[in-house]
Amino acid sequence: MTCIVVAGTLNALGKVVKKPWFNGEGRMLRRGDFDYSKASDKGPLTVRDLGVGLTLTVGVYVIGQVLAEIVPGLHAYVWIIIVAALLKITNIIPERLNLGAEQWYDFISAVWVPAVLVSISAGMIDFDAVLQVASEPAYMIIVVVTVVVAAAAAGLVAWLVGFYFVEGSISAGLGMADMGGSGDVAVLGASDRMGLMPFLQIASRLGGALMLILLSILAPLFL
């Protein structure tokens, strides 16, 4: 819940703070010659493009599941991200097929996200536990400070390496602090940046796994 509030606050600050390095309005990279306006010109949505996008998406998903069975050390979602990244890096998939996948994602974001957000709020949040935690000010302070510091630090590092502060803060900071994939949807819905979903998925899956490994090494040193 704190991540959602911080995401909405960052979205509001992005509209108020008129600095060229602060708000990318959904774009990650601040430096370079990439033409975002050209990339966002996807043309009209067609049934054929949706079918192609669905087929490509299901294909990548199936490959990820198969690789997870062959190499059980990595989760299927990690393999899905790796396969999708390799397809984009090697530029094997024709641009028209990529367009179909992008338009399928836009369709899902526009139609299903509101329903997902309602289900998350109604079915996944234990309001009794929330009220119990809210009665403990010390715990609430720790939660708020943790989320705010994570978001601020991620935004600062993102700015240093050439990304926008708001997008870096949401992707790396809030993407690791929220409650996994469903939390990613809620955070991006609050910040009006559904296009950052791939970045938050990487932060949730790979970043979360790295945090577990790091804590397993550090915890015995201090406990």
Buried (B, 14 or more C-beta within 10 A) or exposed (E): BBBBEBBBBBBEBBEEEEEEBBBBBBBBEBEEEEEEEEEEEEEEEEEEBBEBBBBBBEEBBEBBEEBBEEEEEBBBBBBBBBBBEEBEEEEEBEEEBBBBBBBBBBBBBEEEBEEBBEEBEEEEBEEEEEEEEEEEEEEEEEBEEEBBEBBBBBBEBBBEEEBBBBBBBBBBBBBBBBBEBBBBBBBBBBBBBBBBBBBBBBBBBBBBEEEEEEEEEEEEEEE
